[in-house]
């Protein structure tokens, strides 16, 4: 699969259990406010690509506060999102990445963005890993869900394709104010 836009770095950001679970019954199985802040800081001011279900689950104030393009992937051609949130609809992930990689406004007004961030959900992550250059993964130290749980998993990070490159100032375990351990890992495509 070729990358739709060669000049923008395509990043993916997510949080997961040590076993790779990103959600249980469409909910995060942890409470780590510091990681949510890290997630927001990672994508702040940058265009994002997100699936419709994930977009709809995000807090409205956060969606309205976006300062860069929010491109929502949905197969529903009638979906428009809330007018005050200004999302752009895309019918496929390659279309969404290409759209998010365009300059905002007229081409003379701004250069194209350096980074585009894919930020969920599970189906979008599964497709997105083929296009990504950078993965920013938070590992949350919580128990794995039981075998009967409706768990959504992150894509596998194959060591033949990805090398860990976590910056020294980010590396290492930390403890949330809620008492949960967590760490941030960065991976670059080889």
N, C-alpha and C positions, 0 to 999 in steps of 0.2 A: 504494500500500500504506500503510495507516495504522499508526501506532505503537501497540503494545499497551498501553503504560503511559506516559502523558504526563508524569508528574512526575519520572521518573528520567532522568538523562543516560545515553545509551547510547554507550559508547566502544568502539573496536576498537583493538587493539594487535598489531603484527606487525613482523617484520624481513624485508627483501627485498634482492635485488641491485639495482643501478641500473635494470635492465630489468624488475624486478617479480617475479623468481622468489623464492618463499619456501621451496621444498624441491626436492631432486632425489632421486629414488628414496626418497621419504619421510624423507629426512635433511636436516639443515641443511648447506648447502655452505660453511660457514665455522665458525671457532672464535673467538668474541668474548665472553669471559666477562663483560666489563663490560656488554655489551648484555643478556645473560641476567639480570644483576643489575637492570638498568633495567626489564626486562620484569616481573620478580618484584615490584619496588618499585611499579610502576604499578598492579598488581592486588592488592597486599597489603591485607588487611582489607576487601576489596570483593567482592561477589558476582561470579562469572564464569560465562560460558556457553561451552561447549566441545563440539566434536564427540567422539563416542566413540573414534574411532581416535586422535585427538590426546590425549585423556584417558588412554587406555591406554599411550601412548608416553611419558608424563611420569614422572619418577622418583617411586616410591612415597612416599618421605619428604616430598617437596614436596606431594603430594596429601593426605597425612595431616596436614600442618602447616597446611592452609588454616584460617583463622579466620572465614571467611564462606562463604556458600552456594556450592557448586559444582554447576551444573546442566548435565547431560550430555545432548546431543541425540542420540537414536538412534531408529531405526525399530523396533528390536527390543524388543517389550513385555516380554520376559523378562529384559532386562538390569537388573542392580541395582548393579554395582560392588562393591568390597570393603567389608565392613561397617565396618571401622575408618577408612575414608576418607569416609564419609557423603555420597556424591554423591546428587543428586536427578535422576531421569530425566525427560526431556521428549520428547514425540514430534515436536515441530516447533520451529522457531526462535521464532515468536511466543509459543508456550507457555513456552519456556525463558526468554525475556526477561521475560514477565509473572511467572513463578515467582521468578526472581532478584530482581525488584523488590519482592517482599513483605517485610514486616518479619520478622526472625528471632524465633521464639517467638510469643507472643500479641501481638495488635495493641497492647495496652497496654504491653508490655515495651520496645518500641523503635520509633522512627519508621522508615518505609521508607528504604532506602538512597538516597543522592543519585546514585550512579553504579552502573552495571552494565557489566561489561567482557566483550566478545566476544574470545576469544583462540584461535580456530582450530578446525579446519583450513580447507583451501582451500574446500570446499563451504559451510561455515558463514560464512566471510568473504564469499563471493560473494553469499549471501542476506542477510547482516547489513548490508551497506552501505546497503540501503534503509531500515534502522531507525536507523542510527548518527547521532549528533550530532557526535562527535569522533573523529578518527583520530590515533593516535600511531604513527608509522612510523619504524623505524630503517632507514637505507639503509646497506648493508654493501658496501664497495668491493672486490668480488671479481669475477673473470671470469664472464661469463655461461656457462651450460652449453651444450654443443653441441646441434645440432638433433635428434640422436637420443636425447637425455637425457629421462627421464621427469620433466619439471619441473612443479611446481605453482606457479601464478601467483597473486599478490595481485589483488584487484579493481582496476580502473582508477580513478584519482582524477580525475574530470572537473572542470576549473576552473570550469565554469558552475555546479556544485553545491557545490564546496568551495573555501575560501580558506585559504591558508597563514597560520598564526598562531603560529609557533614562538616561544616566549618567548626573550628575549635571553640569559638565563642558561643556556639549553639549546642555542641555535643554534651552528652551526659544526661543522666536521670535527674529529675527534679520532683518536688512534691507540691501538688496543688494545695491551695488553702482549704480544700475539701478533704485533704488527706490522701488523695489518689496520686500514685506515682505516674510520671509520664516523661517522654523524651521525644526529641525531634530528630529525624533522619533525612538526609538529602541524598539523592541518587541522580547521576548523570548517565545519559545514554553513552555507551562505549563507541 
